[in-house]
Amino acid sequence: MYDAYQKLADAGDQVRMFAESASAIMTAWNANPFAPPARRMAAYYELVALAGFTHSRPIYGVDHVEARGERIPVEEKVVHATPFCDLLRFKREDGDNDPKILLVAPMSGHFATLLRGTIRTLVRDHQVFITDWRNPRNIRLDHGGFALEDYTQHLIDFVQFIGEDCHIVAVCQPTVSSLVATAVMAQSGAAVQPASLTLMAGPIDCRVAPTKVNELATEKPIEWFRTNMIGVVPDKFEGAGRRVYPGFLQLCAFMSMNMDRHTKSFVDLFHHRVAGDTEKADAIAEFYKEYFAIMDMSADFYLETVEQVFQRYLLPQGLMKHKGDKVEPRAIKKTFLLTVEGERDDICAVGQTLAAQDLCSGLRPYMKVHHLQAGVGHYGVFNGKRWETQVYPVVRNHIQSSR
């Protein structure tokens, strides 16, 4: 499967490179107001150049922040690394004493750069450490496997590395591992535990109001996923021989759920470009450049997530284990909890993240807060205007109150 895809992708790359060059030439002619055919051809070639997947992480581009009426430089630095993940820190030039956030990015087919908008907002008032997961197809086999437990252990290790005044903010899929990691640290009596835990739009309990995504995960037994959804990285890549869930399958599945919307976006891009509406066209193009930058998932991590989170619901049933020991969220006593959901979320429905509130029964009532954001879908919980103006103030206040 993966070999067949890669051969097709390699051929498509040649076509897209040609189209990108042709678009650039035609665009140069667009300065002439009497050349509408060139403008249409440039727009057409742009669509061809855009319609393909890439497998390299885009840049974050968060090099400054507007704060208190000033343009303040932001430093991006790798502060800790494993074969599977770089821990990146984004810090304002004057932010040495800011609270420290561990922003946990999903490993679900996209790079952590999908959260650049979230980082831009958070770094105004915080030091932001983000889990910059590496593409498994570029990780040698001799570095070993990567399962759900390994993901969770990375979070535990990162919290210990960051130290005191660390606040976890987890987006979507990793809310489960973030809650598990916090519980494991509490159960072990670790000297360093997260000061706060913010879980945003995540599948803590998928039995609540199942979405189309949840239904797709339960339609087939786990053996079907193991047989049909796992590929082997081709020989041309550094991770040759590694078993993965290919990112192109994940993205195709997500796109098929909203194909009409994606088709309309490409049509809109064409018409905006022809009409000379550069700002709107650029916004669509930039979104799809990010959206089509995909990464694979380790086969073990993917299969265990499907089985344990989406099929067997181990965490809400009290059956989840980490390294052989039962996970007890009620053991969490010191970490303030915030859960955030979007009213129109069609990936993680209302109530699925809220379930963490009941699981963390050891926390006093004043240490638990829930926020339901009206008028947003899944991505609107952590990106966009309502995130900045309505959700973020809740997150910021939660972090401040837990220090």
C-alpha positions, 0 to 999 in steps of 0.5 A: 500500500505505502509503496504504491502510494509513494510511486504515485506521489513521486510522479505527482510531485513532478507535475506539481513542480511544473505547475508551481513554476507555470503559476509563477510565470503566469502570475508575473503577467498578472501585473498587466490588467489586460491579461485576464487569460494569464490570470486564469491560467495562473490560478489553474496551475496554483490549484494543481500545484496545491493538490498534493501531500507533503511530508515535511514539517512546515515552519512555525513562523512565530518570531514575534508577538504583539503585546502591550502595544509593542512588537516583542521578539519570540525565541524558538529553541529545541530544549530537549529531544528524543528520537521521536519528539523535539520539545520546542520552547517559544519564549518572549524576549521579556518572558523569563518569569512567565508561567510555563505551558506544555502544549501537547500536540496531537499525533493524528496525521498532521504536524504540531505546526497546526497549532501555530495559532494557538502558540501565537496566542499563548506566548503573549503571557506564557513560555510555551513548550510544545511536543514537536512530534517527528514523522515516523517514516524518518525515524530509524528502526533501531530507535525502537517502537512507539506505542501509546505508553511511550507517548504518555511517558514522553509527557511525564518526562517533559513535565519533569524536565520543565519543572515547577510551575508547569501547566499542561494544555492538551488539544484533542487526541492527547487529552487522554495521555495527558490525563493519564500522565497526570494521574501516574505522577500523582499516584507515584507521589512525584515531587513535580506535578502539573500545576494545572491541566487543561483538556480541550476537545478530547475523547476522554469518554467516546461513549458520550454522544458518539460522532461519525469519527467514533462510529467509524472506529467501532464499525470494524474489529481491531484486527481489521485495522491491523490488517487493512490500515497499516503500511510499511515505510519504503526503503528510500526513507530513513525509517525504512521497514517501520510499520505505520498508519500512513498519514495520507489515509488519515487525511483522506478519511477526514476529507471524505467527511467534508468533501463538499466543503473542501471542493468549495474551498478550491473553487473559491480559491480559483475565483478569488485569484482570478478576481484579484482578491489576493488576501482571501485567496492567500488565506485559503492557500496557506490553510491547505499548504498546512493541511496537506503537510502530513505525517505518519503514525507509529502502527502500535500507537495508532492501533492501541489508541483505536482499541483502548480509547475508541473501542474499549473506553478503558480510561472512563471504565477505570481499566486503563494501565500504564506500564502494568499499573492501573491508572487512577485519575482520582489520585490527582489532588494538586492539579487544577483541572479545566475542560473545554468543549465546542458547541458544534464539535463534530469530532469530539462531541459535547460531554466527551471531554467533560467526562474528565471532571467525574474521573478526577473525583479527588479534586475539590470542587473549586479546582475544577472548571468546565467551559462550553464555547458557543458557536464553534466546531472542533478547530474553533476551540483552539484556533480563530477569533473565538479562541482568542477572545473567549476561550483563551481568557478562560485558559489564562485565568485558570492557569493564573489561579492555579499558581 
